[in-house]
Amino acid sequence: MSLPAFKLLRPRNIVDAVNYLAKYGKDIQILSGGTDLLPSMKQRLFTPPYLMDIRGIDEIQGIRVVPGAGVEIGALTTLSAIEDSSYIRSNYRVLHEAAITVASPILRNMGTIGGNICLDTRCAWYNQSLQWRRSCGFCIKKDGDLCHVAPGGKFCWAVFSGDTPPALLCLGAEVEIAGPSGIRCVQLRDFYTNTGDARMKMGADEMLTRIFLPEGFAGWRGSYQKLRVRGSIDYPLAGVAVALKKGAGPVEEARVAITAVNPAPLLVPGAEHALAGKRVDEHVATVVGELAAKIAKPLTTSALTPEYRREMIKVFARRAVLAAAL
């Protein structure tokens, strides 16, 4: 499949990029790594008249340690750079584990952390060719008014399938967003809408520029567990991230988050209370698994059944808790 026609724009700084966004609005798409956008354009899910390549904006690339504050990660930082960072690996282990599971080494060399955070939601009825979608009458997310996953409703259940956002949720991440009105910062937990066809609380004239990880989460133990059909390349069909603040004794603080089973990555309510003050064992890990499965809402958006994916959320949450405690 070929790409549709478009005009390529190449801003060299954030101000120019935001000006382009303000000028062209919904007629423009942002290109960072392109690992998700370009295949979608070939499927005619997006046919923007303008494509803005932001890879020349140096100010939003790289990892910078800010003493007393934490870590600042530019939105254009590649996933392979996060994978290769000894600081991230030593201090924010759950993020490192999540990053190394994304796709394949070649795709991680291109894909960016900002792109992974802003990843489009996916569905077996949506991520298809134009001809395939036309034969089915399209769907709520693109060109239609029916959800094939839940035909009786008007809600889009396309799932968010990014690997790094659940890890970032466990680390209390904050994202910086640039727009015509200036810079604003949002807690990542408040960034997503949990709606498949309007996934982010970000305007068409705004762009994500940086991610901040608080210093207070440095040194937390972590683990990320991912279900996929193939051992590489594939998006997660269920994923669990766990981060624990723990010394030699009981868990002091904890966070658990899930991905790929809802229209947004979500923190698991009650998981911190199930873990705090406890010594991790099979029983405690099983309780966390039950809590994670309770908020997982997988439907028939992928090749695997909803029942299996919900069960694997339970299994992977238990495994991730045990692995993080080691």
Secondary structure, 3 states (H helix, E strand, C coil): CCCCCCEEECCCCHHHHHHHHHHHHHHEEEECCCCCHHHHHHCCCCCCCEEEECCCCHHHCCEEEECCCEEEEECCCEHHHHHHCHHHHHHEHHHHHHHCCCCCHHHHHHCEHHHHHCCCCECCCCCCCHHHHHHCCCECCEECCCCCCCCCCCCCCCECCCCHHHHHHHCCCEEEEEECCEEEEEEHHHCECCCCCCCECCCCCCEEEEEEEEHHHCCEEEEEEEECCCCCCCCCCEEEEEEEEECCCCEEEEEEEEECCCCCCEECCCHHHHHCCCCCCHHHHHHHHHHHHHHCCCCCCCCCCHHHHHHHHHHHHHHHHHHHCC
